[in-house]
Amino acid sequence: MEIKQLKYFVEVAKREHISEAALELNIAQSAISRQMTQLEKELNVTLFKRQGRNILLTSEGKQLLTEATKILDQLDQTVQLFQHQQTLSNQNIFLSYSDSEASHKLGRLIQIFEEQSESQVVPNLSQDNEILDDVIKGEIDIGIIELTDEIKQHSELNMTTLFEEHYHLYTNKRDPIALTLQPHLSQLHLQNVFCLTVLPNSIKEKLPTDIRTISDKQLAQYLLKKERGVLITPQNVSLDSHSHEWIKIPLSHTDIKRTICVISKKENHKPDLPVALHTIQVLFNKTSTYH
């Protein structure tokens, strides 16, 4: 039994006339007759009886009409369900991002985008390696992550640099490092180095000592006051700059920096994706694109 047979059967049953059903379905009358004969043969029943120029349903035909209608209605509902889900998917822009200065601009980004688009941005904080995999697999539309040589090797991606993320160092004013305008990273070798956010591996690898992660600014301030170590933070994370007990030293003269980019799959054709990407580029005021 095929779906088209059920569709032909229901149309004939409603009209009680094969030629009218053929006209409605835009197929040859002989094709419908052949399908009805095959259906009766498969079910081993008589579905129609002739009465003049019309054909009427037998009791078995009436039973099949009830069941066929249910099947076709369920089929239509299933198609509509998936079409609706696809419509909703096309109206959502799935964006994953790793922790960086970009994280603090997402609220503004989403607001600007949704003011000019019917789509919505669905954000998710994730890890760089997961973001790259999900963009390639098409599970997310946009990734905001650190630009690496690995990413540049993926020709199926569009990549646009957004900004260079710098870091700075907090240290007690009595620490010898405080007397150096541009301290060398080797000076941190014998220091306890703390950070207020989990540093990416690309940054950790450039530091000459292990990193201890804390999550509270008051604790960081206490450690600095007591000369228990130094603090490294991204440029978007800061302590009280008016304290007389510590100073902030930019590390822009060192390799402690990374480039943040936005990636998307070239084969992604969601209607509002270009608008979202353009909004991101304008917000970060960068236009350098890698292919």
PyMOL commands that set and color helices and strands:
alter all, ss='L'
color gray80, all
select helices_A, chain A and resi 3-15+18-25+29-43+59-90+101-115+128-137+149-152+176-179+185-188+201-204+217-225+273-284
alter helices_A, ss='H'
color red, helices_A
select strands_A, chain A and resi 48-51+54-57+92-97+120-125+142-146+157-172+193-195+211-213+230-234+246-250+257-265+289-290
alter strands_A, ss='S'
color yellow, strands_A
deselect
rebuild
show_as cartoon
